Amino acid sequence: MSFEMKAKKAHEDISMKAFAEGFISMRSAGKPLTQPSYSFRDVPQCARDLGGSVLQEVTDRDPFNEHMAEMVLLCNEAMRRHAKKLSQKRSRKGNLVKKTSKPLSLEYIADRIDVDDPIFGFFVRTANLDEAKQNADGQTVPASSFAVGNVPPTIVRGGMLQGFITVTTFTNWQKTFRFDSMHDSAFAFDDPNLAEDMLNGTRKYDRHGKLAEVMQATVHCGDPWNEGIVWPRIAEISLLGALGCGKALLELVIERLESSPAKKMHNYDFVVLQATDNSIPFYESMGFVRVGCITEDEQFGKTEETVETSSVDENDVQATPELAIDDSFGDASTVNQQGQSDSASKPNSALANIKETPNEVVSSEVLEYTTKQPYEKVCDIAKQFKVDVWDIIYMNKDLYQELIPSSYLMRDTKLFIPSKQGRYDATSNALHNARKFGGKSRSVQWYFSQDDESPKEIAKKFNVKCRDLVKANSNRIADLQPSSRLIENTRIQVSHLHMHNDQFVPYCHWTFPDDSFSTSEPSYMMARRLNRKKRSDAKSRPVESSFPRVTKYEPPAVSAETKSDCSGAEAPGSTKKKQKGSKKRARHPDEPVPPKRPANAFMVFCGEIRASMIGKPASEITKVASEKVRNAFHFV
């Protein structure tokens, strides 16, 4: 049985168990948004060192859900202030200044908070600065310097949201997704101004594909129809909004990621994000560069009749055709669900109304290894194959959930090991492939021409037919001839010359398998490598130490639901019921007393038996009830 079949079976077993226990992540109606009791125009601009602000660490999704309205309003306010600055520049320089883009929408923020797993981040809020005041532009100034002015001063309240950031593990829902900065389709839909900025070096991008190559070579696995394809070595900055503290939050998160130890579900070496037009220069200043991402257009080559036939009945869920291991995506493997088993065709009442979805597992290239002797350690096997031990643990997480680096394995235990072929297929730079891997990559290869180099010379260099090379590149380069003299750094396709470039399209982030490219917008993806710290170096956090002390999240006192005084003082003449004391109550006096748990079915049944056995001992009643239950359900 292949890795994909075993992984799919284990994934189905775990998914059914998780659904029965209520642990499957599904979109559902949430609570009404809690509106803040302050205006975001009154929120002061945050200081660069976070002076006068409180930094809170958030480790679960509940606080983000609770303060979603504040996050949306903060993004709107940040864009308003940014647009105001641009209008001032535009008045001085004419209309040469680029317009601002739209802020993050409520739908996108709600979707990310609901689906991202894991999710963690930080809040920045104003401290209780009774003496601090703000001017009309939102800048915090001392009260003494604001004595004269046409605008009345506004007292800054504590707990106003000044910034937020959320982090998760990078996940995509496109089975043919690939990091590839060399492929021409990665940047094919750029507008002319952006294309010119990339050509003249104004915009920083992964020019020779080295960053995309190492990111594509990392392990990944998952079902695009369910939890998505998860990349445990790549973190993602999913949401970021700030009024002056964006750089501080991003530096803090990067330092945390670099200091975080490796775990079964994540071992971050890279961080990626989707940038808006206005944020590109900011992220470039933080070390991020644009990285190419592509997917295969599944509608390419289909006739109109085929498309119409496939969309006749929306209720019939068709299995996605199996992805052949072609040369362009040799590191992807998919397995499709071709039918339901007898057990799957008889769901219980809880699953009766659930619409079936295709189930296919996409993973990086792996090989199967069987232990030859007992007590082999996982870490020793990793050294033998020269791979990271945490990659082995992740690729086998559905089969052996308790696996750790020091685990001893029994004889004939089967493990899935990341294959070298996945590293070969990650490269699409023809020169790098030839020099480092001996031409073993099965991906489409690209080459940057030298000045005045001809297609005939390039074809001879890579041992391909000049006629095929010219034909494959003539759609992108007009009037290309075998003897044409090329400009330096002209991108030339030198392998898989039979494949059409329109077969691949730029990646659209946060799209799902049933979304089409025509209804989506290509994403500007940026990434950077993390400088991982180990052992004692991980304890040194100079960025975090330069900011106010990071505290655990505490609900602020400025939301609409917390206007009343909650100090706990009793009103005169009020009668308060005395709660039962306990050691737990002494440790956590502010926690509400939990309600009494409802009686289970067995206790209700015992109550009925007790009513018919009045006067009998409790032990005898319990014994009789247990016997009747055992006989009723045929328990052994």
N, C-alpha and C positions, 0 to 999 in steps of 0.2 A: 504494500500500500504506500503510495507516494506521500510526501510531506503535506501537500494540499488536502488530500483526502482525509488523512489523520487529523490535521488541524481543523478541517471543517466539521468532522464528527465530534471532536472535543469541544469545538466552539458551539455546536448545536446543543450538546448536553449541558454545558455551562449556561447557555442562554435560556434554555427551558427552566433550569433550576432557578436562575436569577429572576425570570418572569414570575414564577410561582411565589417567590419571596418578595416580589415588588421592587427589584433592584434594576430593572431594565430602564434605561434613560429614554423617555418618550416625551414629546412636546405635549404640554397640557396647559389648561387655563391657570394662570397664576393669580396671586393676590392683587388687589387694587394697589396702584402705585401710591406710595406715601409722599405727598407733596411737602417740600420744605417750607418753613415759616419765614423765610428770608428771601430777599431778591438777590439774584446773582450779579446784578449791577453794583450791589454794595459789597461784593466780595473783593477784598484787596488783592493786589498782585503779590504773589509769593516771592519771598527773598530767595536768592540763589543758594544760600546756605541753609535755607529753611528756618531762618531765625523768626521767632514769633509764630511758629506753626508746630503742629503735633503730627508725628509720623506714626501711623498705625499699620500693623501687619495683619493681613487677612488670609486665612488658611482654608476657608471653605466658601461655598457659593451663596449661602444664606445672606450674609451682609451685602453682597453685590445685588442680590434680588431686592433686598429691603431698600437700598438707596439708588435704585435704577433711575428714578426720576431726577435725582440730583446729578447723576452722571450725564444724562441727556441734556439737562439745562446748562451744565458746565461746558459741554461741547459747543452748544449754541452761543454761549457767552464768549468763549475763546474765539470762535469764528467772527463774532461781531467786533471784538476788539482788534482782531487781525485785519478785518475789512476796513476798519477805521484808519489803521496805520497805512494800509495800501492806498486808501483814498487821499490821504495827505501826501504820500509820495507821488501819486498820480497827478495831483494838482501842481506839484513842483516840476515833474519830469514829463508831463503830458500823459498820453495813454500808453506808454511803453511798459507800465507795470502790469504784470499778469493778474487777472482776477482771482479772487479766492474761491476755493472749492467748497462743496457742501459739507456740513458737519456730519458726524456719525448719527445714523438714524436710530430711532427707538427699536425698530424691528431687528436691526443688525445687532445692537447691544443685547437685546433680550435673547436673541438666538445664540449668541456666543456664551452668555452666562448660563443658558439652559443646557447647551450641548458640550461645552469644553470640559474635558475630564483628563487629568486633574485641573484644578483652577486655583490659583493663589495670586496674591499681589499686595498692593499697599494703597492706603488712603492718606492724603495730606489735608489737614483741617487747621483752621485758625485756632490759636490758643486764646485764652481769656485775657486780652490786652485792653484793659479798661482805659489806659491812657493813650492808646494808639487811635489815630483817626485816619480817614482816607480822603483824598481829593476827588475831583470829578472824573479823573482818568483811572481811578481804581488803585492808585499808588499809596502804599502805607507811609504815613509821615508822622512824626511826633506831634503831640497836641500843641506844643509851644510854637511850632513853625506854621501852624494852620490858624493863627489868630486872626489874620486878615484875609478876606476873600469874598467873592460874590456868591459862592455856593456854600450853603450851610454844611457844616461837618457832619459826618455820619459815624456813630460809634460802632466800632468793629465788634461783632459778637463772636464768642467762642463757638467752635463746632462748624463753621462754614467750610464747605468742601472747596479745596483749592486745586486738587489734582487726584488722579487715580491711575492705576496701571494693573493689568491682569496678564498672567502668564499661563501657558498650557503646553502640552506636548503637540508638536506639529502633526496634523492629521488631514488627509484629503480623501475625497470620495470619488476620484476618477481612477479607474483601474489601469489606465495607460499613462498615468502621470510620470513625468521624468524631469529631473534637474538636468538641463543641457543648455549652456550658454553659447555653444558653438553652432547649434542648429539655426538655420536662417529663419525658421518660422517663429522662433522665440520672440523676436522683436519685429516681426513682419507688419504688425498692425499699429506701430508707433506713428504718431502724427509727424509731419515734416519737421516741425521745430524740435521735437524731442530727438528725432533721428539725426538732425544736424548737431545737436548738443552732444550726443553720444559719439559722433564721428570726430568732432573737434576736441573731445576730451573734457567738455564742461561737466558732463554727467559721468560719474564713476560707475563702471560695470565690470563684470567678470570677463575680461576681454578674451583671454585664451582658454577659458573654461576650466581652470584648475579648481576653483572653489566648487563649482557645480559637480565636477567629477568626484571629489571626495565626499560630497554630500549624497550623491546618488549611490555611492558604494556602501553607504551605511545600511544596516539591516532595517527592514520594514515588513510588516505583516498585518493583515486585517481583511475584513469583509466590507467592500464599498457600499453594500446595500444595508449594512447594519451599523457597527461601531466605526467604520471607516478604516482606511489604511494608516496605521500608526507608525511614526518614525521615532523610536525612543531615543535616538542620539541627537535629535533636533528639537529645540525649544522654540516656542512662538510667542511673540508679544502680540496678543490678540486685541487688546484695547488700551489706549493711552489718551488721556485728556488732562490738560493742566493749564493753569494760569501762572506761568513763570517758573514752574518746578518740573517741567518735562525732562530736562537734562539730568536733574538730580535723581528723579525716579528711575530713569533708564540706566544711569550709572549704578544705582543701588541694585537693580535687578540683575544686571550683568555680573556684578561682583558676587551676588548670591548664587547665580548659576555656576560661576567659575569655582566657587567654594563648596558646592553641593556634592556629597558623596554619591558614588554609583549605586543604583538600586535596580531591582528586577524590572521595573516598569519604565525607568528612564535613566539615562547615562549621558547627559547633555554635553556635546562637543561643539555644537553650532546653535545659533539663534537666528530665526527668520521672522519676517514681518511683511505685511502689505502696506505700502506707503501711498499716501495721497499726494497730489501735485505740490501742495504747499509744504509738506513735511519732508520732501526728498532732500533738500540742502541740510536740514537739521540732522537727519539720519546719516548722511554722508559725513558730517562733522564728527559723528560718534563711531566711525569706522565701518559703517555698512556700505555695501556696494550692491548694485543691481545684479541679480542672478537670473539666468534664463530658465523658464519652466515651460514645458510643452505637454500636450496630450494628443492622442489620436482622435481625429474626427470620425466617429462611427458612421456618420451619414455620408461620408465620402465614397463615391463610386456607386451608390445605390440609385436606382432609377426612380422616377416619380411614382411609378406603379407600385414598387416595393414599399416605398414610404407610406403611400396611402393604404396599402394592405395591412401594414403593421400597426396602423392607428385606427382600424375599424372599430374594435371593441376595447375600450379602456379598462374593462373589468377583468379581461384575460391577461394575466401576468405572464409574459413570455420570457423564457430563460435567455440570457444574453449569450450569443455565440461564443464558443470557446476561443480564447485568444491563442493563436499559434505562436510557438516560440520562434519568432522571426528574428532577422538580424538586427532590426532597429530596437527591439525591446527584449533582448535576450535575458535580462535579469528579472522579467516578470513572468509569473506562472499563475494561471487561473484554473479553477475547477468549477464546473457548473452543476447545478442541481437539475437533473434530467427527469425527475419524477419524485413522488412521495412514497415513502414506505408505508406498510400497513399500519404501523403505529402512528405515523404522522397524519394518516388520513382519518384518524379517529380522535380528534382533539377533545379535551374535556370542555365543560361548559364555560370555563373562564376564557378559553381560546377560541370558542366557536365563532365569534364575530370578528376575529382578527384576520385581516387580509394577508394572504401569503405573499412574501416577497422573495425574489431570487436570492440564492445563498451561494456566494463564490468567494474563495479566499485568494488574495493576491499577496505574494511574498517575494522577497529577494531570493536570489539563487542559493540553494542549499544542497548539501550532500548528506547521505545517511551513513552513520558510523555505528558499529556494534561493538560493544566492549568485549575483549577477548579473555579477560580474566576478572575475577571478583575484586572488589575494593579499589577499582580505579576511581580517581578523584576527578571532578569536573575541571578543576583548575589545571591539572596535569594534561588533560585532553586538550584544553585550550592552548597550552604551550606547544603541544605536539603539532597542532594545525596552525599555529601562529595567528590566532584570532583572540579577540577580547572575550574573557570568560563570561561577561555580562551579556554579550551577544548570543552565546550559546543558551544561557538561562532564558533570555527573552524568546528565542525561537522555539523553546520547548515548554513555555509557561503553561500552555493549555494541556500538555500531556503530563507534566510533573510540576504541580503547583508549589511544592515545598522545596524545590531545587535551589541550592545555594552553592557558592564556589567551593566550599569544603565538603560537599556531599560525596559520600562513597556510593558507588554504583555496583549493582549485582552483575554477574556475568550475563552476557547476551542482552544487555540493556541497549536499546536503540536511541541514539541522539541525532538531532539534526544540526549540522555544522554549517556556518556560512561558507559558501564556495568561493574559490578564487575567481571563477568565471564571472561572478557578479562584479568584482573589482575591474576585470578586463572590460566588461560591457559598459561600465560607467563612463569610460572615456570616449569622446567623439572628436578629439584633436588628432588628426592623422599623423602628425610628426611625433607626438607623445606616444601614441599607440605603437608606432613602429619602433621607437627607440627604447621604451620602457617595457612593453608587453610583447614585442615581436609580432605585432599585427594580429593579436588574438581577440581583439574586441569585435563583437558582432553588431555593433551599433553603426549608424550612418556616420561616416567620417568626413571631416571638413578640413580645409587647408587655406591658410592666408598666403596669397601669392606675393612674390617679390616684385620689385619694380621692373617693368618691361618683360616680365616672364610670360610666356605664351602657353595656351592650353596644350599644345603639342608637347612642350617640355614637361608640363605637370603630369600629363598622361604617361609619359615615359618614366617619370620618377616613381609613380605609384603602380606601374605595370597594369594599366587599364587601356582600353581602346579609346583613342582620341575622339572618334566619331560619337561614341556613347557619352563621353565626358562633356562634349560640346552640346549634345542634345539635352542632357540632364540639367545643364546650367543656362541654356538659352532662354528659358522662361523668365529668369531673374535678371539676366544680363543681355540687353538688346544687341543685336547684330554681332553676336559672338561667333568668331571663326577660329579654326585651328591655329592660324598664324597671328591672331590678335595679340596686341601688346597690352598687358593688364596693368592697372594702377596698383601701387603697393598696398598690401593688406586687403585685396579683393577676396571675398569669401567664395571658395570653390568647393563643390561637392565632389569627392573623389572615390566614393564607394556606394554600393546599392544604387547604381545609376538608373535602375528600372523603376525606382520608387518616385512617386510624384510628391512635390513639396506641399501641395494643398492637402495631403493626407494628414498633416499635422497642423495644429493650431496653437496659439498661445494659451497658457493656463489661466483659467478664470477661478480665482480663489472663492472658497465657500460656495461652490456649486456641487450638485449631487448627480448621481448617475443618470437620472431621467431629465436633467437640464440640457438644453441644446446650446451650442455656441452662439447661434444667431440671436438668442435672447439674453446673452450675458456680455460682460465687458472684461477684456483682458486686464489682468492685475499687474501692478508694478511691484514685483517681489524683490526684497532686499535681504541680505544675509551677511553674517560675519562669523569668523571662527572664535571660539571661546578659548582663553588661555587658562586651562584647567589647573587648579592648585591641588596639591596633595599633602597629606599629613599635616605637619605643623604650619605650613604656609596657608592652609585653608582657614586657620584660626585668625590670621591677620586680615582685617577688613578695614583698610584706611578710609575708604569712601563712607562706609557706614559710621565709623567713629567720628567723622567730620560733621555729621548731622546730629540733630537732637536724638535722644535715645529712642530707639524703636520700641513701641509699646504694642501689646496685644489689642486687638480691636475691641472697642467699647462703643455701644450705641450713643450717638451724640444727643444733646438736649435741645436741638433746634428744629426737629421735624414737627409736622402738624400734630402728630399723635402724642407728643411729649411736652405740650405747652403747660400742662398743669403741674403743680408742685408735687413731686414724688419723693419727698424727703422722708416720708413715713411718719410724720407728726400727726397725732390724733386730734381731731376737732373736739372742742369742749363738749362734754356730755355724750360723746359717742361711745358705743359699747363695742369692743373688739373681742372676738372669740379667741380664747387662749389656745394656741396650737400645741399639739402634743410634742414634748421635747424628745430629742434623740441625739446621738453623737453626730450623725450626718447633718442634723439641723444646726448643731453648734458650729460645725465646720463651714456650712454654707447657709448662714441665716437669711440671706436675701433671696434665696430661691423659693418659688411658690410651692406650697404643699401639693404634691401630685394627687390626682383623684384616685379613689379606690378602684382597683382593677375589677372588671366584671367577672362573674363566675364562669368557669369553662363548662363544657357539656357534661363532663363527668360529675362535677359538683352539683349541677342541676339535677342530674339523674339520681345522685345520692339523696338529694332533698326529697324527691318523690318516694324513694324507697323508705326513707326515715319516717315519712308521714304514715306509711302502711305498717311500720314496725315500731310503734310508739311503746316506750318502756324497755326496748332492747338496748344493750350496750353499743356504743359507737363503733367499737372494733368489729362487732358482729355485723352491724349494718354495712360497714365498708366492705367487709368480706363478701357479703351477699351481693352487693352492687357490682363488685369487681367480677364475680363469677358470672353474673348475668351479661355484663358487657363482653366478657371473653367469649361466652357462648354465642352471643348475637353476631359478633364479627369474626368468629372462627379463628381467634388468635391461638397460636401454639405456644 
